[in-house]
């Protein structure tokens, strides 16, 4: 059986793909979504298939990266 490959720049991401991109389990992803009100919300593409837009996910990730850098720079040494 051949492995299904997702295009590198798919417009939409499913939960498993988002978890993979972040390097976390789906369980950890669920907790992240519950705790972070700014995390992009999944929507039902069809019954049983929920996705988020890749561009929204990438913007969220960039905001997190910038905030982490600012926090690191502001920390006393």
MOPAC internal coordinates of N, CA, C and O (Angstrom, degrees):
PM7 1SCF
backbone

  N    0.0000 0     0.00 0     0.00 0    0    0    0
  C    1.4367 1     0.00 0     0.00 0    1    0    0
  C    1.5266 1   108.66 1     0.00 0    2    1    0
  O    1.2310 1   120.47 1   -45.49 1    3    2    1
  N    1.3108 1   116.71 1   134.51 1    3    2    1
  C    1.4609 1   119.92 1  -178.77 1    5    3    2
  C    1.5256 1   109.73 1   -84.68 1    6    5    3
  O    1.2310 1   121.17 1   -29.80 1    7    6    5
  N    1.3063 1   115.36 1   150.20 1    7    6    5
  C    1.4586 1   121.97 1   179.46 1    9    7    6
  C    1.5194 1   108.62 1   -81.26 1   10    9    7
  O    1.2310 1   120.80 1   -46.30 1   11   10    9
  N    1.3462 1   116.07 1   133.70 1   11   10    9
  C    1.4640 1   119.82 1   176.27 1   13   11   10
  C    1.5068 1   109.06 1   -75.59 1   14   13   11
  O    1.2310 1   120.87 1   -47.54 1   15   14   13
  N    1.3028 1   115.95 1   132.46 1   15   14   13
  C    1.4636 1   119.93 1   179.01 1   17   15   14
  C    1.5215 1   108.64 1  -112.85 1   18   17   15
  O    1.2310 1   121.37 1   -41.22 1   19   18   17
  N    1.3079 1   114.99 1   138.78 1   19   18   17
  C    1.4555 1   121.70 1   177.88 1   21   19   18
  C    1.5215 1   107.82 1   -94.04 1   22   21   19
  O    1.2310 1   120.18 1   -44.04 1   23   22   21
  N    1.3306 1   117.27 1   135.96 1   23   22   21
  C    1.4624 1   118.29 1   176.19 1   25   23   22
  C    1.5239 1   109.74 1   -54.60 1   26   25   23
  O    1.2310 1   120.81 1   -36.11 1   27   26   25
  N    1.3082 1   116.05 1   143.89 1   27   26   25
  C    1.4628 1   120.43 1  -176.10 1   29   27   26
  C    1.5176 1   112.27 1   -58.91 1   30   29   27
  O    1.2310 1   120.25 1   147.07 1   31   30   29
  N    1.3043 1   117.12 1   -32.93 1   31   30   29
  C    1.4616 1   120.32 1  -177.30 1   33   31   30
  C    1.5236 1   111.53 1  -121.18 1   34   33   31
  O    1.2310 1   120.75 1  -127.42 1   35   34   33
  N    1.3236 1   116.18 1    52.58 1   35   34   33
  C    1.4552 1   120.62 1   176.61 1   37   35   34
  C    1.5257 1   108.64 1   -61.53 1   38   37   35
  O    1.2310 1   120.32 1   -37.30 1   39   38   37
  N    1.3220 1   116.99 1   142.70 1   39   38   37
  C    1.4589 1   121.33 1  -178.18 1   41   39   38
  C    1.5223 1   112.30 1   -70.58 1   42   41   39
  O    1.2310 1   120.57 1   153.04 1   43   42   41
  N    1.3339 1   116.51 1   -26.96 1   43   42   41
  C    1.4552 1   121.59 1  -178.33 1   45   43   42
  C    1.5181 1   109.77 1  -127.72 1   46   45   43
  O    1.2310 1   120.78 1   -30.55 1   47   46   45
  N    1.3326 1   116.12 1   149.45 1   47   46   45
  C    1.4568 1   121.73 1  -179.34 1   49   47   46
  C    1.5198 1   110.14 1  -124.57 1   50   49   47
  O    1.2310 1   120.92 1   -41.56 1   51   50   49
  N    1.3265 1   115.84 1   138.44 1   51   50   49
  C    1.4614 1   121.01 1   173.26 1   53   51   50
  C    1.5222 1   108.29 1   -89.34 1   54   53   51
  O    1.2310 1   120.55 1   -10.60 1   55   54   53
  N    1.3253 1   116.55 1   169.40 1   55   54   53
  C    1.4633 1   121.33 1  -175.26 1   57   55   54
  C    1.5305 1   112.25 1   -56.68 1   58   57   55
  O    1.2310 1   120.51 1   135.46 1   59   58   57
  N    1.3109 1   116.63 1   -44.54 1   59   58   57
  C    1.4618 1   119.60 1  -178.31 1   61   59   58
  C    1.5312 1   110.81 1   -61.74 1   62   61   59
  O    1.2310 1   120.30 1   141.75 1   63   62   61
  N    1.3270 1   117.02 1   -38.25 1   63   62   61
  C    1.4597 1   120.64 1   178.95 1   65   63   62
  C    1.5315 1   111.17 1   -67.16 1   66   65   63
  O    1.2310 1   120.62 1   139.50 1   67   66   65
  N    1.3304 1   116.43 1   -40.50 1   67   66   65
  C    1.4628 1   120.16 1   178.98 1   69   67   66
  C    1.5264 1   109.59 1   -64.53 1   70   69   67
  O    1.2310 1   120.59 1   135.23 1   71   70   69
  N    1.3211 1   116.47 1   -44.77 1   71   70   69
  C    1.4664 1   120.47 1   178.66 1   73   71   70
  C    1.5246 1   109.97 1   -59.16 1   74   73   71
  O    1.2310 1   120.37 1   136.64 1   75   74   73
  N    1.3165 1   116.90 1   -43.36 1   75   74   73
  C    1.4685 1   121.32 1   179.09 1   77   75   74
  C    1.5285 1   110.88 1   -61.81 1   78   77   75
  O    1.2310 1   120.65 1   134.98 1   79   78   77
  N    1.3395 1   116.37 1   -45.02 1   79   78   77
  C    1.4744 1   120.50 1  -179.51 1   81   79   78
  C    1.5285 1   110.94 1   -60.50 1   82   81   79
  O    1.2310 1   120.44 1   144.90 1   83   82   81
  N    1.3391 1   116.77 1   -35.10 1   83   82   81
  C    1.4597 1   120.95 1  -178.78 1   85   83   82
  C    1.5218 1   112.34 1   -86.65 1   86   85   83
  O    1.2310 1   120.14 1   166.83 1   87   86   85
  N    1.3146 1   117.34 1   -13.17 1   87   86   85
  C    1.4565 1   120.95 1  -178.70 1   89   87   86
  C    1.5159 1   112.82 1    74.54 1   90   89   87
  O    1.2310 1   120.70 1  -147.38 1   91   90   89
  N    1.3412 1   116.27 1    32.62 1   91   90   89
  C    1.4603 1   121.38 1  -179.68 1   93   91   90
  C    1.5294 1   109.38 1  -127.91 1   94   93   91
  O    1.2310 1   121.33 1   -11.84 1   95   94   93
  N    1.3191 1   115.07 1   168.16 1   95   94   93
  C    1.4695 1   119.64 1   176.32 1   97   95   94
  C    1.5296 1   109.38 1   -78.90 1   98   97   95
  O    1.2310 1   120.58 1   -14.29 1   99   98   97
  N    1.3218 1   116.50 1   165.71 1   99   98   97
  C    1.4610 1   119.86 1   176.80 1  101   99   98
  C    1.5270 1   110.44 1   -65.52 1  102  101   99
  O    1.2310 1   120.56 1   148.24 1  103  102  101
  N    1.3276 1   116.53 1   -31.76 1  103  102  101
  C    1.4665 1   120.61 1   177.20 1  105  103  102
  C    1.5281 1   110.30 1   -64.29 1  106  105  103
  O    1.2310 1   120.32 1   134.80 1  107  106  105
  N    1.3199 1   116.99 1   -45.20 1  107  106  105
  C    1.4618 1   121.09 1   177.83 1  109  107  106
  C    1.5195 1   110.20 1   -64.69 1  110  109  107
  O    1.2310 1   120.06 1   140.74 1  111  110  109
  N    1.3191 1   117.49 1   -39.26 1  111  110  109
  C    1.4634 1   120.76 1   177.06 1  113  111  110
  C    1.5241 1   110.26 1   -59.43 1  114  113  111
  O    1.2310 1   120.15 1   136.40 1  115  114  113
  N    1.3077 1   117.31 1   -43.60 1  115  114  113
  C    1.4702 1   121.23 1   179.47 1  117  115  114
  C    1.5274 1   109.77 1   -58.71 1  118  117  115
  O    1.2310 1   120.33 1   135.59 1  119  118  117
  N    1.3323 1   116.98 1   -44.41 1  119  118  117
  C    1.4698 1   120.51 1   179.23 1  121  119  118
  C    1.5275 1   110.78 1   -64.35 1  122  121  119
  O    1.2310 1   120.36 1   140.06 1  123  122  121
  N    1.3134 1   116.92 1   -39.94 1  123  122  121
  C    1.4686 1   120.70 1   178.69 1  125  123  122
  C    1.5285 1   110.74 1   -60.86 1  126  125  123
  O    1.2310 1   120.98 1   136.25 1  127  126  125
  N    1.3211 1   115.73 1   -43.75 1  127  126  125
  C    1.4637 1   120.74 1  -179.24 1  129  127  126
  C    1.5243 1   110.20 1   -64.18 1  130  129  127
  O    1.2310 1   120.54 1   138.76 1  131  130  129
  N    1.3329 1   116.56 1   -41.24 1  131  130  129
  C    1.4660 1   120.73 1   179.75 1  133  131  130
  C    1.5269 1   111.50 1   -64.38 1  134  133  131
  O    1.2310 1   119.83 1   144.38 1  135  134  133
  N    1.3141 1   117.93 1   -35.62 1  135  134  133
  C    1.4621 1   122.33 1  -174.22 1  137  135  134
  C    1.5197 1   114.14 1   -89.70 1  138  137  135
  O    1.2310 1   119.87 1   161.15 1  139  138  137
  N    1.3128 1   117.86 1   -18.85 1  139  138  137
  C    1.4647 1   120.84 1  -175.02 1  141  139  138
  C    1.5318 1   110.09 1  -115.23 1  142  141  139
  O    1.2310 1   120.35 1   -77.69 1  143  142  141
  N    1.3347 1   116.93 1   102.31 1  143  142  141
  C    1.4741 1   119.02 1  -178.76 1  145  143  142
  C    1.5240 1   113.45 1   -66.42 1  146  145  143
  O    1.2310 1   119.93 1   165.41 1  147  146  145
  N    1.3320 1   117.73 1   -14.59 1  147  146  145
  C    1.4605 1   120.57 1   179.29 1  149  147  146
  C    1.5258 1   113.16 1   -89.47 1  150  149  147
  O    1.2310 1   120.32 1   172.69 1  151  150  149
  N    1.3373 1   117.00 1    -7.31 1  151  150  149
  C    1.4662 1   119.43 1   179.40 1  153  151  150
  C    1.5213 1   108.57 1   -63.85 1  154  153  151
  O    1.2310 1   119.57 1   -46.17 1  155  154  153
  N    1.3302 1   118.43 1   133.83 1  155  154  153
  C    1.4692 1   120.33 1   179.63 1  157  155  154
  C    1.5266 1   110.69 1   -55.50 1  158  157  155
  O    1.2310 1   120.59 1   -40.05 1  159  158  157
  N    1.3024 1   116.49 1   139.95 1  159  158  157
  C    1.4538 1   121.80 1  -178.22 1  161  159  158
  C    1.5182 1   110.94 1   -89.54 1  162  161  159
  O    1.2310 1   121.80 1   -43.67 1  163  162  161
  N    1.3190 1   114.16 1   136.33 1  163  162  161
  C    1.4550 1   120.83 1   175.33 1  165  163  162
  C    1.5196 1   108.51 1   -73.18 1  166  165  163
  O    1.2310 1   120.56 1   -30.36 1  167  166  165
  N    1.3157 1   116.53 1   149.64 1  167  166  165
  C    1.4605 1   121.11 1   175.31 1  169  167  166
  C    1.5148 1   108.34 1  -133.36 1  170  169  167
  O    1.2310 1   121.31 1   -24.60 1  171  170  169
  N    1.3276 1   115.10 1   155.40 1  171  170  169
  C    1.4655 1   120.73 1  -177.01 1  173  171  170
  C    1.5219 1   109.40 1   -77.41 1  174  173  171
  O    1.2310 1   121.30 1   -64.85 1  175  174  173
  N    1.3138 1   115.12 1   115.15 1  175  174  173
  C    1.4585 1   121.17 1   175.02 1  177  175  174
  C    1.5272 1   108.56 1   -77.75 1  178  177  175
  O    1.2310 1   121.40 1   134.14 1  179  178  177
  N    1.3116 1   114.93 1   -45.86 1  179  178  177
  C    1.4599 1   124.29 1   171.50 1  181  179  178
  C    1.5226 1   105.59 1  -144.35 1  182  181  179
  O    1.2310 1   119.14 1   -13.46 1  183  182  181
  N    1.3251 1   119.25 1   166.54 1  183  182  181
  C    1.4634 1   118.94 1   177.85 1  185  183  182
  C    1.5357 1   110.50 1   -55.30 1  186  185  183
  O    1.2310 1   120.95 1   -55.87 1  187  186  185
  N    1.3255 1   115.80 1   124.13 1  187  186  185
  C    1.4596 1   120.82 1   178.63 1  189  187  186
  C    1.5079 1   115.77 1    89.38 1  190  189  187
  O    1.2310 1   119.89 1   173.46 1  191  190  189
  N    1.3288 1   117.82 1    -6.54 1  191  190  189
  C    1.4664 1   120.74 1   178.76 1  193  191  190
  C    1.5256 1   108.19 1  -123.78 1  194  193  191
  O    1.2310 1   121.55 1   -68.44 1  195  194  193
  N    1.3374 1   114.64 1   111.56 1  195  194  193
  C    1.4559 1   120.34 1   178.47 1  197  195  194
  C    1.5267 1   109.20 1  -112.01 1  198  197  195
  O    1.2310 1   121.17 1   -39.84 1  199  198  197
  N    1.3194 1   115.36 1   140.16 1  199  198  197
  C    1.4661 1   121.37 1  -177.02 1  201  199  198
  C    1.5225 1   110.10 1  -138.80 1  202  201  199
  O    1.2310 1   121.41 1   -15.29 1  203  202  201
  N    1.3291 1   114.91 1   164.71 1  203  202  201
  C    1.4594 1   121.81 1   166.49 1  205  203  202
  C    1.5185 1   107.09 1  -127.23 1  206  205  203
  O    1.2310 1   121.22 1   -21.49 1  207  206  205
  N    1.3113 1   115.27 1   158.51 1  207  206  205
  C    1.4582 1   118.85 1   177.27 1  209  207  206
  C    1.5227 1   109.06 1   -74.58 1  210  209  207
  O    1.2310 1   120.90 1   -46.67 1  211  210  209
  N    1.3209 1   115.88 1   133.33 1  211  210  209
  C    1.4665 1   120.68 1   178.46 1  213  211  210
  C    1.5257 1   110.39 1   -55.62 1  214  213  211
  O    1.2310 1   120.06 1   137.91 1  215  214  213
  N    1.3235 1   117.49 1   -42.09 1  215  214  213
  C    1.4683 1   120.36 1  -176.78 1  217  215  214
  C    1.5309 1   110.73 1   -62.78 1  218  217  215
  O    1.2310 1   119.45 1   141.06 1  219  218  217
  N    1.3345 1   118.65 1   -38.94 1  219  218  217
  C    1.4676 1   121.33 1   177.46 1  221  219  218
  C    1.5225 1   110.32 1   -65.47 1  222  221  219
  O    1.2310 1   120.64 1   137.76 1  223  222  221
  N    1.3376 1   116.37 1   -42.24 1  223  222  221
  C    1.4583 1   120.89 1   179.02 1  225  223  222
  C    1.5199 1   110.30 1   -62.85 1  226  225  223
  O    1.2310 1   119.98 1   136.11 1  227  226  225
  N    1.3260 1   117.65 1   -43.89 1  227  226  225
  C    1.4597 1   121.02 1  -179.38 1  229  227  226
  C    1.5244 1   112.10 1   -66.00 1  230  229  227
  O    1.2310 1   120.12 1   143.62 1  231  230  229
  N    1.3471 1   117.37 1   -36.38 1  231  230  229
  C    1.4730 1   120.52 1   176.52 1  233  231  230
  C    1.5302 1   110.06 1   -65.66 1  234  233  231
  O    1.2310 1   120.23 1   137.23 1  235  234  233
  N    1.3336 1   117.18 1   -42.77 1  235  234  233
  C    1.4597 1   121.31 1   178.03 1  237  235  234
  C    1.5293 1   109.97 1   -60.05 1  238  237  235
  O    1.2310 1   120.52 1   134.21 1  239  238  237
  N    1.3162 1   116.62 1   -45.79 1  239  238  237
  C    1.4601 1   121.70 1  -178.69 1  241  239  238
  C    1.5351 1   110.83 1   -63.17 1  242  241  239
  O    1.2310 1   120.14 1   139.28 1  243  242  241
  N    1.3102 1   117.33 1   -40.72 1  243  242  241
  C    1.4603 1   121.32 1   177.92 1  245  243  242
  C    1.5331 1   110.82 1   -63.85 1  246  245  243
  O    1.2310 1   120.24 1   137.17 1  247  246  245
  N    1.3381 1   117.14 1   -42.83 1  247  246  245
  C    1.4725 1   120.03 1   177.39 1  249  247  246
  C    1.5255 1   110.73 1   -60.13 1  250  249  247
  O    1.2310 1   120.02 1   138.85 1  251  250  249
  N    1.3370 1   117.56 1   -41.15 1  251  250  249
  C    1.4628 1   121.77 1   178.43 1  253  251  250
  C    1.5278 1   110.56 1   -62.99 1  254  253  251
  O    1.2310 1   121.01 1   137.58 1  255  254  253
  N    1.3163 1   115.67 1   -42.42 1  255  254  253
  C    1.4625 1   120.91 1  -179.16 1  257  255  254
  C    1.5235 1   110.86 1   -63.78 1  258  257  255
  O    1.2310 1   120.46 1   134.82 1  259  258  257
  N    1.3245 1   116.72 1   -45.18 1  259  258  257
  C    1.4619 1   121.37 1   179.60 1  261  259  258
  C    1.5275 1   110.20 1   -64.07 1  262  261  259
  O    1.2310 1   119.94 1   135.53 1  263  262  261
  N    1.3191 1   117.73 1   -44.47 1  263  262  261
  C    1.4694 1   121.51 1   179.53 1  265  263  262
  C    1.5251 1   110.62 1   -61.82 1  266  265  263
  O    1.2310 1   119.99 1   139.63 1  267  266  265
  N    1.3252 1   117.63 1   -40.37 1  267  266  265
  C    1.4636 1   121.12 1   179.74 1  269  267  266
  C    1.5252 1   110.79 1   -65.16 1  270  269  267
  O    1.2310 1   120.34 1   139.58 1  271  270  269
  N    1.3117 1   116.95 1   -40.42 1  271  270  269
  C    1.4720 1   120.43 1   178.34 1  273  271  270
  C    1.5202 1   111.23 1   -65.33 1  274  273  271
  O    1.2310 1   120.63 1   137.54 1  275  274  273
  N    1.3498 1   116.40 1   -42.46 1  275  274  273
  C    1.4521 1   120.12 1   179.35 1  277  275  274
  C    1.5207 1   110.85 1   -64.14 1  278  277  275
  O    1.2310 1   120.39 1   139.35 1  279  278  277
  N    1.3093 1   116.86 1   -40.65 1  279  278  277
  C    1.4493 1   121.18 1   179.43 1  281  279  278
  C    1.5225 1   110.09 1   -65.08 1  282  281  279
  O    1.2310 1   120.89 1   139.36 1  283  282  281
  N    1.3183 1   115.90 1   -40.64 1  283  282  281
  C    1.4704 1   120.69 1   179.63 1  285  283  282
  C    1.5278 1   110.48 1   -64.29 1  286  285  283
  O    1.2310 1   120.67 1   137.68 1  287  286  285
  N    1.3171 1   116.33 1   -42.32 1  287  286  285
  C    1.4651 1   120.70 1  -179.14 1  289  287  286
  C    1.5271 1   111.53 1   -68.51 1  290  289  287
  O    1.2310 1   119.82 1   148.51 1  291  290  289
  N    1.3245 1   117.95 1   -31.49 1  291  290  289
  C    1.4540 1   121.89 1  -178.23 1  293  291  290
  C    1.5282 1   112.62 1   -81.37 1  294  293  291
  O    1.2310 1   120.40 1   163.74 1  295  294  293
  N    1.3251 1   116.85 1   -16.26 1  295  294  293
  C    1.4645 1   120.69 1  -178.22 1  297  295  294
  C    1.5207 1   110.29 1   -68.07 1  298  297  295
  O    1.2310 1   120.58 1   -42.96 1  299  298  297
  N    1.3375 1   116.50 1   137.04 1  299  298  297
  C    1.4689 1   119.27 1   177.30 1  301  299  298
  C    1.5274 1   111.35 1   -67.01 1  302  301  299
  O    1.2310 1   121.14 1   -35.71 1  303  302  301
  N    1.3113 1   115.43 1   144.29 1  303  302  301
  C    1.4680 1   119.76 1  -179.90 1  305  303  302
  C    1.5001 1   111.88 1  -105.11 1  306  305  303
  O    1.2310 1   120.10 1   180.00 1  307  306  305

